[in-house]
Amino acid sequence: MEIHLNIIGYMLMLLAFIHIIFPKYFNWKEELKHLSLMNRQMMFVHTFFIALTVFLMGLALVLESDDLINTKLGRKIIFCFAIFWSIRLFMQLFVYSPKLWKGKRFETIVHIFFTGFWVYISAVTWMIWNQ
């Protein structure tokens, strides 16, 4: 299972770095200009902290996979990760509108990839917690 935590960890760190392109890719300069300064800055600050959290989760999975699997505290952390990523999977499937990706080739590929990734993370973390 350690290898799975390492794979997930590296992929989460990569995902964190992908957040850097969000403002340009999603055209935030134009899309957010009608928001108040507080709401606009919250988008940037929250995106930064989401990326930082995802990166640090990934780093922990890479550097401490043995402890996460084999210690009481590690297994509690894995349990929390399992809940977190399962909720993220739920959001992917039931909160995001299919209008965002259906009929759009790139968006559909991204949707399918991340659905699979959230399933993978959720399954691995639940399996480790249930050992």
C-alpha positions in Angstrom: 0.0 0.0 0.0 3.0 2.3 0.5 3.5 2.5 -3.3 -0.1 3.7 -3.7 0.3 6.4 -1.1 3.5 7.5 -2.8 1.7 7.7 -6.2 -1.2 9.6 -4.7 1.3 11.9 -2.9 3.2 12.8 -6.0 0.0 13.3 -8.0 -1.4 15.6 -5.3 1.8 17.7 -5.3 1.5 18.0 -9.1 -2.2 19.0 -8.7 -1.2 21.7 -6.2 1.2 23.2 -8.8 -1.5 23.1 -11.5 -3.5 25.6 -9.3 -0.9 28.2 -10.5 -2.6 28.4 -13.9 -6.1 28.7 -12.6 -6.4 32.5 -12.7 -5.3 32.7 -16.3 -7.0 29.5 -17.5 -10.4 30.5 -16.0 -9.9 34.1 -17.0 -10.3 35.4 -13.4 -9.2 38.9 -14.3 -12.3 39.4 -16.4 -14.6 36.9 -14.7 -14.0 38.3 -11.2 -13.8 42.0 -11.9 -17.5 42.5 -11.0 -17.0 41.0 -7.5 -16.2 43.1 -4.5 -12.6 43.4 -3.6 -13.2 41.1 -0.6 -14.8 38.3 -2.7 -12.1 38.6 -5.4 -9.3 38.4 -3.0 -10.9 35.5 -1.2 -10.9 33.5 -4.5 -7.1 34.0 -4.7 -6.4 33.4 -1.1 -8.6 30.3 -0.8 -7.2 28.9 -4.0 -3.7 29.4 -2.6 -4.5 27.6 0.6 -6.3 24.8 -1.2 -3.2 24.3 -3.3 -1.0 24.5 -0.2 -3.2 21.9 1.7 -3.2 19.5 -1.3 0.6 19.9 -1.6 1.2 19.2 2.1 -1.1 16.2 2.0 0.9 14.9 -0.9 4.2 15.6 0.8 3.0 13.7 4.0 1.9 10.8 1.9 5.3 10.6 0.1 7.5 11.3 3.2 5.6 9.4 5.9 3.7 6.6 4.1 5.1 4.0 6.5 4.0 5.9 9.6 0.6 6.7 8.1 0.0 2.9 7.5 1.7 1.5 10.7 1.0 3.9 13.5 -2.1 4.7 15.5 -1.8 8.4 14.7 -1.0 7.7 11.1 -4.2 5.6 10.7 -6.3 8.4 12.2 -4.8 10.8 9.7 -5.5 8.3 6.9 -9.1 8.0 8.2 -9.4 11.8 7.9 -8.0 11.7 4.4 -10.5 9.0 3.5 -13.4 11.2 4.6 -11.9 14.3 2.9 -11.4 12.7 -0.5 -14.7 10.8 -0.4 -16.5 14.1 0.1 -14.5 15.5 -2.8 -15.6 12.6 -4.9 -19.2 13.2 -3.9 -18.8 16.9 -4.9 -17.4 15.8 -8.3 -20.3 13.6 -9.0 -23.3 15.4 -7.5 -22.4 19.1 -7.0 -20.6 20.1 -10.3 -23.2 20.5 -13.0 -22.8 18.1 -16.0 -23.3 21.2 -18.1 -19.7 22.1 -17.3 -18.3 19.1 -19.1 -20.9 17.2 -21.2 -20.3 17.7 -24.9 -16.9 19.3 -24.3 -14.0 17.0 -25.2 -11.3 18.4 -22.9 -13.6 19.1 -20.0 -15.1 15.6 -20.2 -11.6 14.0 -20.2 -10.7 16.2 -17.1 -14.0 15.2 -15.4 -13.4 11.5 -16.0 -9.7 11.7 -15.0 -10.5 13.4 -11.7 -13.5 11.2 -10.9 -11.1 8.3 -11.3 -8.4 10.0 -9.2 -10.8 10.8 -6.3 -12.1 7.1 -6.5 -8.5 5.9 -6.3 -7.5 8.1 -3.4 -10.8 7.3 -1.5 -10.4 3.5 -2.1 -6.8 3.4 -1.1 -7.3 5.4 2.1 -10.4 3.4 3.1 -8.5 0.2 2.5 -5.6 1.3 4.6 -7.9 2.4 7.4 -9.7 -0.9 7.3 -6.6 -3.1 7.6 
